[in-house]
Amino acid sequence: MAAFAALVFLTPALAVAAAAIFLLSGRPPLIAHARVGRYGKRIWMLKLRTMWQASGPRLELRNLFRVERIGQAWVPSSKRRPDPRVTSRFAALCRRHSIDELPQLWHVASGEMSLVGPRPVTALEFDRWYGHAAAEILLWKPGLTGLWQVNGRSALSYMQRRRLDLFLVRHWSVLLFLKILVTTIPRVIGGKDAF
């Protein structure tokens, strides 16, 4: 219920951001990444587009309302600052303050995700970095935010992320849930360790 209310409240901001991305990129502003959800079920996780070629295709209004699906995309083993794949200042702003992640409130409202949980990653990332830990993590709904989002975000290695995800699922409590949720707000506003 809280996720649905937040989604309704943030719809004007999302609409403005989507329109800006469409005008800057000429591409559909909404993308859906293939991620692994609870019990290994695939989720087409919604995000606002933040990566595109500097010279994009011709603007077509129908693209404003289309969602582009991206399957097993290549993911770097560590992120660089600044990320060379992000070619727009507005897109960098969206990433820094997690505006690009706001469409995922829809997944929380629909029950595919939780507000707090292990962040959903791709099947390739699970295979390469999570090993036996994947089975334990996949017993939980993925979260809009999680322990590594408030403890280093993009600056963390995959090994550190895995360790924090395992800690989260093994030490789950209402207090930890609330602490992560409350800590997320200043992290997102400040934009620390996000790129």
C-alpha positions as CSV (number, residue, x, y, z in Angstrom):
1,M,0.0,0.0,0.0
2,A,2.8,2.4,0.9
3,A,4.6,1.6,-2.4
4,F,1.4,2.3,-4.4
5,A,0.9,5.6,-2.6
6,A,4.5,6.6,-3.2
7,L,4.1,5.7,-6.9
8,V,1.0,7.9,-7.2
9,F,2.7,10.8,-5.4
10,L,5.9,10.5,-7.5
11,T,4.1,10.1,-10.9
12,P,4.5,13.8,-11.9
13,A,8.3,13.7,-11.2
14,L,8.6,10.4,-13.1
15,A,6.7,11.8,-16.0
16,V,9.0,14.9,-16.2
17,A,12.1,12.7,-16.0
18,A,10.8,10.3,-18.6
19,A,10.0,13.2,-21.0
20,A,13.4,14.7,-20.5
21,I,15.1,11.4,-21.2
22,F,13.0,10.9,-24.3
23,L,14.0,14.4,-25.6
24,L,17.6,13.9,-24.8
25,S,18.0,10.3,-26.1
26,G,15.3,9.9,-28.8
27,R,14.7,6.5,-27.2
28,P,12.0,5.0,-25.0
29,P,12.6,6.4,-21.5
30,L,11.4,3.2,-19.8
31,I,13.5,0.1,-20.1
32,A,13.0,-3.3,-18.5
33,H,16.1,-5.3,-17.4
34,A,15.9,-9.1,-17.0
35,R,16.7,-9.8,-13.3
36,V,16.3,-12.8,-11.1
37,G,13.5,-12.6,-8.5
38,R,12.4,-14.7,-5.7
39,Y,12.8,-18.5,-6.2
40,G,14.7,-17.7,-9.4
41,K,11.7,-16.3,-11.3
42,R,12.6,-13.7,-13.9
43,I,11.5,-10.1,-13.3
44,W,11.5,-7.6,-16.1
45,M,12.7,-4.8,-13.7
46,L,11.6,-1.3,-14.8
47,K,14.1,1.6,-14.8
48,L,14.4,4.9,-16.5
49,R,17.0,4.8,-19.3
50,T,20.3,6.4,-18.3
51,M,22.6,5.1,-21.0
52,W,22.5,5.9,-24.7
53,Q,24.7,6.9,-27.6
54,A,25.5,10.6,-27.8
55,S,23.8,10.7,-31.3
56,G,20.5,9.0,-30.7
57,P,17.9,8.0,-33.3
58,R,15.2,10.3,-34.6
59,L,12.5,11.2,-32.1
60,E,9.3,9.3,-32.6
61,L,6.4,10.0,-30.2
62,R,5.3,6.4,-30.1
63,N,8.7,5.6,-28.4
64,L,7.7,7.8,-25.4
65,F,5.2,5.1,-24.4
66,R,7.1,2.0,-25.3
67,V,9.1,-0.1,-22.8
68,E,12.4,-1.5,-24.3
69,R,13.3,-4.9,-22.9
70,I,17.0,-5.7,-22.3
71,G,17.9,-9.3,-21.7
72,Q,21.3,-10.6,-20.7
73,A,23.2,-7.4,-21.1
74,W,26.9,-7.2,-20.3
75,V,27.6,-5.9,-16.8
76,P,31.1,-4.7,-15.8
77,S,32.7,-6.5,-12.8
78,S,33.1,-3.1,-11.1
79,K,31.8,0.4,-11.9
80,R,34.0,3.3,-12.8
81,R,33.5,6.8,-11.6
82,P,32.3,8.6,-13.7
83,D,30.6,5.7,-15.6
84,P,31.6,6.2,-19.3
85,R,28.4,4.6,-20.4
86,V,26.4,7.6,-19.0
87,T,26.8,10.4,-21.6
88,S,24.2,12.9,-20.3
89,R,24.4,15.1,-17.2
90,F,20.7,14.6,-16.6
91,A,21.1,10.8,-16.8
92,A,24.0,11.1,-14.3
93,L,21.8,13.1,-12.0
94,C,19.0,10.4,-12.2
95,R,21.5,7.7,-11.3
96,R,23.2,9.7,-8.5
97,H,19.9,10.2,-6.8
98,S,18.3,6.9,-7.8
99,I,15.5,8.6,-9.8
100,D,16.0,5.9,-12.4
101,E,15.0,3.3,-9.9
102,L,11.6,4.8,-8.9
103,P,9.6,2.8,-11.5
104,Q,10.4,-0.2,-9.4
105,L,7.8,0.9,-6.9
106,W,5.4,-0.7,-9.4
107,H,7.1,-4.1,-8.7
108,V,6.8,-3.5,-4.9
109,A,3.1,-2.6,-5.3
110,S,2.4,-5.7,-7.4
111,G,4.2,-8.0,-4.9
112,E,7.2,-9.0,-7.0
113,M,9.6,-7.0,-4.9
114,S,9.8,-5.7,-1.3
115,L,10.8,-2.2,-0.1
116,V,13.8,-3.8,1.6
117,G,15.6,-6.9,0.5
118,P,18.6,-8.2,-1.5
119,R,18.9,-6.1,-4.7
120,P,17.9,-8.0,-7.9
121,V,20.8,-8.9,-10.1
122,T,21.1,-10.6,-13.5
123,A,21.4,-14.3,-14.0
124,L,25.0,-13.8,-15.2
125,E,25.9,-11.9,-12.1
126,F,24.4,-14.6,-9.9
127,D,26.4,-17.3,-11.8
128,R,29.6,-15.4,-11.7
129,W,29.7,-13.8,-8.2
130,Y,27.2,-15.4,-5.9
131,G,27.9,-19.2,-6.1
132,H,26.2,-21.2,-3.4
133,A,24.9,-18.0,-1.7
134,A,22.5,-17.5,-4.6
135,A,20.1,-20.3,-3.4
136,E,19.9,-18.7,0.1
137,I,19.4,-15.2,-1.3
138,L,16.7,-16.3,-3.8
139,L,14.4,-17.4,-0.9
140,W,13.7,-13.7,-0.4
141,K,11.9,-11.1,-2.4
142,P,14.4,-8.7,-4.0
143,G,14.2,-5.2,-2.5
144,L,14.0,-1.6,-3.8
145,T,16.7,-0.9,-1.3
146,G,19.0,-3.1,0.7
147,L,22.0,-3.3,3.0
148,W,24.6,-2.6,0.3
149,Q,22.6,0.4,-1.0
150,V,23.2,2.1,2.4
151,N,26.8,0.9,2.8
152,G,28.7,1.9,-0.2
153,R,26.4,1.4,-3.2
154,S,28.3,1.5,-6.5
155,A,31.7,1.7,-4.8
156,L,31.3,-1.9,-3.5
157,S,32.7,-5.0,-5.1
158,Y,30.5,-8.0,-5.9
159,M,32.0,-9.9,-3.1
160,Q,31.1,-7.2,-0.6
161,R,27.6,-7.0,-2.1
162,R,27.1,-10.7,-1.7
163,R,28.4,-10.6,1.9
164,L,25.9,-7.8,2.8
165,D,23.0,-9.6,1.0
166,L,23.7,-12.7,3.0
167,F,23.9,-10.7,6.3
168,L,20.5,-9.2,5.5
169,V,18.7,-12.4,4.9
170,R,20.4,-14.2,7.8
171,H,19.7,-11.4,10.3
172,W,16.3,-10.2,9.1
173,S,14.3,-8.2,11.6
174,V,11.7,-5.4,11.6
175,L,14.3,-3.2,13.3
176,L,16.9,-3.9,10.5
177,F,14.2,-3.3,7.9
178,L,13.2,0.1,9.3
179,K,16.9,1.1,9.8
180,I,17.7,0.4,6.1
181,L,14.5,2.2,5.0
182,V,15.2,5.3,7.0
183,T,18.9,5.3,6.1
184,T,18.1,5.1,2.4
185,I,16.5,8.5,2.3
186,P,19.5,10.6,3.1
187,R,21.7,8.3,1.0
188,V,19.5,8.9,-2.0
189,I,19.2,12.7,-1.4
190,G,23.0,13.0,-0.9
191,G,23.9,10.8,-3.8
192,K,26.9,9.4,-2.1
193,D,28.7,6.4,-3.8
194,A,26.2,6.3,-6.7
195,F,27.5,6.5,-10.2
